[in-house]
Amino acid sequence: MSMGAISGNPLLQLQDLTVLRGSRRVVDGVSLTIGPGEFVGLIGPNGAGKTSLMRAALGLLPHQGGSNLAQMTPGVRARAAAFLPQGREIAWALSVADLVALGRTPWGRSGAADAAVSNALARMGLTDFAARRATELSGGEQARVLIARALAQDTPLLIADEPGAGLDPEAQIRMMTVFADLAAEGRSVLASVHDLGLAARHCTRLVMLHQGRLVADGPPAQVLEPGLLARVFGIEAHIADGTDGLIFQPLRVIR
């Protein structure tokens, strides 16, 4: 399955991207284009190559093939794409506002009063936390702060590696709604998502990896089909149209 041509200038363009770990291809010849206005969920079982693909796309891992972002200088890339990695450690005892303001560094502004900082705090429901020390927050609250820092970078593309990890259901829904809003505003998000229910409901497009290869690319209703779910995830699921989007509920393991 393929989405085909993407309208507008591509924000991410990968051509035969391959990442080797020893002799094993953890990403195997993936070609992918993401244009403005898309919220793309990168899905697949553990070990499918999702993290390696994102890091290679940003030039953070040695790779073969092409990536438009990897070809940019670090300064230009930091203004083209924000990256939220899996690691969520906060080492400095900064205020939440000051930590989020670090996202403004590529633009030469790092003040906590910056409008982009205030907007990012508001989007993640953190306005009342602005003066608190980030290191004194719970793990889930810290995760929201780091998402806000990536939002404050205010780039056309956001790449997020398992951004929902450690978040409670309310925070996960808020996060996915924010990402969908960014796409509606004309920016784009590529996020690896393990919760297929959230991906089905909020993403405009899903890209499925299996053993390093791209095996499906399209709207959620097209990608989350029984044969692929059985082959890639080894599960059976209930899928139905809901008033606010696709409803996906895993039912049982079938292998």
C-alpha positions as CSV (number, residue, x, y, z in Angstrom):
1,M,0.0,0.0,0.0
2,S,1.2,3.5,-0.7
3,M,-0.1,7.0,-0.3
4,G,1.4,8.0,-3.6
5,A,2.4,11.6,-4.3
6,I,2.2,14.1,-1.4
7,S,1.0,17.6,-2.3
8,G,3.3,20.5,-1.4
9,N,7.0,20.5,-0.7
10,P,8.0,17.4,1.2
11,L,9.1,18.0,4.8
12,L,10.7,14.5,5.0
13,Q,11.9,12.5,2.1
14,L,13.6,9.2,2.4
15,Q,14.9,7.1,-0.5
16,D,15.9,3.5,0.0
17,L,17.0,4.3,3.6
18,T,18.9,1.3,5.1
19,V,20.4,0.9,8.5
20,L,22.8,-2.0,9.3
21,R,23.5,-3.4,12.7
22,G,26.3,-5.8,11.9
23,S,25.1,-7.7,8.9
24,R,21.4,-7.3,9.9
25,R,19.3,-4.7,8.1
26,V,17.3,-3.1,10.9
27,V,15.9,-0.7,8.4
28,D,15.7,-2.2,4.9
29,G,15.3,0.1,1.9
30,V,12.5,2.3,3.2
31,S,11.3,5.1,0.9
32,L,8.9,7.6,2.5
33,T,7.6,11.1,1.8
34,I,5.8,13.3,4.3
35,G,4.3,16.6,3.2
36,P,2.6,19.5,5.1
37,G,-0.6,18.8,7.0
38,E,0.0,15.1,7.9
39,F,0.0,13.4,11.2
40,V,1.8,10.1,10.4
41,G,1.8,7.3,12.9
42,L,4.8,5.0,12.6
43,I,3.6,1.6,13.8
44,G,5.1,-1.9,14.1
45,P,6.0,-4.4,16.8
46,N,9.0,-4.0,19.0
47,G,12.2,-4.4,16.9
48,A,10.5,-3.4,13.7
49,G,13.0,-0.6,13.1
50,K,10.9,2.5,14.1
51,T,13.5,4.2,16.3
52,S,16.4,3.4,13.9
53,L,14.4,4.9,10.9
54,M,13.7,8.1,12.7
55,R,17.2,8.5,14.0
56,A,18.7,7.7,10.6
57,A,16.3,10.1,8.9
58,L,17.7,12.9,11.1
59,G,21.3,11.9,10.4
60,L,21.9,10.5,14.0
61,L,22.7,7.0,12.8
62,P,25.0,5.8,10.0
63,H,22.8,4.8,7.0
64,Q,22.7,4.1,3.4
65,G,20.3,5.7,1.0
66,G,19.0,9.3,1.1
67,S,17.3,11.6,3.7
68,N,16.7,15.2,3.0
69,L,17.1,16.0,6.7
70,A,20.4,14.1,7.1
71,Q,21.8,16.2,4.3
72,M,21.2,19.5,6.1
73,T,23.7,21.2,8.4
74,P,22.8,20.8,12.1
75,G,21.6,24.4,12.4
76,V,19.4,24.2,9.3
77,R,18.0,20.8,10.4
78,A,17.2,22.2,13.9
79,R,14.9,24.7,12.2
80,A,13.4,22.2,9.9
81,A,12.6,19.4,12.3
82,A,12.2,19.0,16.1
83,F,13.1,15.6,17.6
84,L,11.6,14.1,20.7
85,P,13.7,11.0,21.6
86,Q,12.6,8.1,23.8
87,G,15.0,9.1,26.6
88,R,13.1,11.4,29.0
89,E,15.8,12.2,31.6
90,I,15.8,15.8,32.9
91,A,19.2,16.5,34.4
92,W,19.0,20.2,35.2
93,A,16.9,21.7,37.9
94,L,15.4,24.4,35.7
95,S,11.9,25.8,35.9
96,V,9.5,24.2,33.5
97,A,9.3,27.5,31.5
98,D,13.1,27.7,31.2
99,L,13.4,24.1,30.2
100,V,10.7,24.5,27.5
101,A,12.4,27.7,26.4
102,L,15.5,25.6,25.4
103,G,13.4,24.6,22.4
104,R,13.9,28.1,21.1
105,T,17.7,27.8,20.9
106,P,17.8,27.1,17.1
107,W,16.1,30.5,16.5
108,G,18.5,32.4,18.7
109,R,15.9,33.1,21.4
110,S,15.7,31.3,24.7
111,G,13.6,33.5,27.0
112,A,10.8,31.9,29.0
113,A,8.5,34.8,28.0
114,D,8.7,33.9,24.3
115,A,5.2,33.5,22.8
116,A,6.2,30.1,21.4
117,V,7.1,28.9,24.9
118,S,3.8,30.2,26.3
119,N,1.9,28.5,23.5
120,A,3.7,25.2,24.0
121,L,3.0,25.3,27.8
122,A,-0.7,25.9,27.1
123,R,-1.0,23.2,24.5
124,M,0.3,20.6,27.0
125,G,-1.7,21.9,29.9
126,L,1.4,23.1,31.8
127,T,0.8,26.8,32.2
128,D,0.3,26.4,36.0
129,F,3.5,24.4,36.2
130,A,5.7,27.1,34.6
131,A,7.5,28.2,37.7
132,R,8.0,24.8,39.2
133,R,11.3,22.9,39.0
134,A,11.0,20.3,36.2
135,T,13.1,17.8,38.3
136,E,10.4,17.9,41.0
137,L,7.6,16.8,38.7
138,S,6.3,13.2,38.3
139,G,7.6,11.1,35.4
140,G,4.5,11.7,33.3
141,E,4.6,15.4,34.0
142,Q,8.2,15.5,32.9
143,A,7.3,13.7,29.7
144,R,4.7,16.5,29.0
145,V,7.4,19.1,29.6
146,L,9.7,17.6,27.1
147,I,6.9,17.4,24.5
148,A,6.3,21.1,25.2
149,R,10.0,21.8,24.6
150,A,9.8,20.1,21.2
151,L,6.6,22.1,20.4
152,A,8.4,25.3,21.3
153,Q,11.0,24.7,18.7
154,D,8.2,25.6,16.3
155,T,9.4,23.7,13.3
156,P,7.5,22.6,10.2
157,L,8.1,18.9,11.2
158,L,8.0,17.2,14.5
159,I,9.5,13.7,14.9
160,A,8.6,12.0,18.1
161,D,9.8,8.5,19.3
162,E,7.1,6.9,21.5
163,P,5.9,10.3,22.9
164,G,3.0,8.7,24.8
165,A,5.2,6.5,26.9
166,G,4.5,7.1,30.6
167,L,1.5,9.3,30.0
168,D,-1.9,8.7,31.6
169,P,-4.9,8.4,29.3
170,E,-5.9,12.1,29.6
171,A,-2.3,13.2,28.7
172,Q,-2.1,10.8,25.8
173,I,-5.3,12.1,24.3
174,R,-4.2,15.7,24.9
175,M,-0.9,14.9,23.2
176,M,-2.5,13.2,20.2
177,T,-5.0,16.1,19.8
178,V,-2.2,18.6,19.8
179,F,-0.3,16.7,17.2
180,A,-3.5,16.5,15.0
181,D,-4.0,20.2,15.5
182,L,-0.4,20.9,14.3
183,A,-1.2,18.9,11.1
184,A,-4.4,20.9,10.7
185,E,-2.4,24.1,10.9
186,G,-0.2,22.9,8.0
187,R,2.7,21.4,9.9
188,S,3.5,17.7,10.1
189,V,4.2,15.1,12.7
190,L,5.8,11.7,12.5
191,A,5.4,9.8,15.7
192,S,6.0,6.2,16.6
193,V,2.9,4.9,18.4
194,H,2.4,1.6,20.2
195,D,-1.3,2.2,21.1
196,L,-3.0,1.4,17.8
197,G,-6.3,2.7,19.2
198,L,-4.8,6.2,19.6
199,A,-3.1,5.9,16.2
200,A,-6.3,4.8,14.5
201,R,-8.3,7.6,16.0
202,H,-6.0,10.6,15.6
203,C,-3.5,10.0,12.8
204,T,-4.2,11.0,9.2
205,R,-1.9,8.3,7.9
206,L,-0.2,5.2,9.2
207,V,3.1,3.7,8.1
208,M,3.7,0.1,9.2
209,L,7.1,-1.4,9.6
210,H,7.9,-5.1,9.9
211,Q,11.4,-6.5,10.2
212,G,12.8,-3.3,9.0
213,R,10.6,-3.1,5.9
214,L,7.7,-0.8,5.0
215,V,4.8,-3.1,4.6
216,A,1.8,-0.7,4.6
217,D,1.3,3.0,4.1
218,G,-2.1,4.7,4.0
219,P,-5.2,5.8,5.9
220,P,-5.7,4.0,9.2
221,A,-8.8,2.1,8.0
222,Q,-6.7,0.8,5.1
223,V,-3.6,-0.2,7.1
224,L,-5.3,-1.7,10.1
225,E,-6.8,-4.6,8.2
226,P,-7.1,-8.2,9.6
227,G,-4.5,-9.8,7.4
228,L,-1.7,-7.3,8.2
229,L,-2.6,-7.3,11.9
230,A,-2.3,-11.1,12.0
231,R,0.9,-11.2,10.0
232,V,2.7,-8.3,11.6
233,F,1.4,-8.1,15.2
234,G,-0.1,-11.6,15.6
235,I,-3.3,-10.3,16.9
236,E,-7.0,-10.1,16.0
237,A,-8.8,-6.9,16.7
238,H,-12.3,-5.2,16.5
239,I,-12.3,-2.2,14.2
240,A,-15.3,0.0,13.7
241,D,-16.2,3.5,12.5
242,G,-17.0,5.8,15.4
243,T,-18.5,9.3,15.5
244,D,-15.1,10.8,16.2
245,G,-12.9,8.5,14.2
246,L,-11.9,4.9,13.8
247,I,-12.3,2.6,16.9
248,F,-9.6,-0.1,17.3
249,Q,-9.7,-2.7,20.1
250,P,-7.2,-5.6,20.3
251,L,-9.0,-8.8,21.1
252,R,-6.7,-11.8,21.2
253,V,-3.3,-13.2,20.2
254,I,-3.5,-15.6,17.3
255,R,0.0,-17.0,17.1
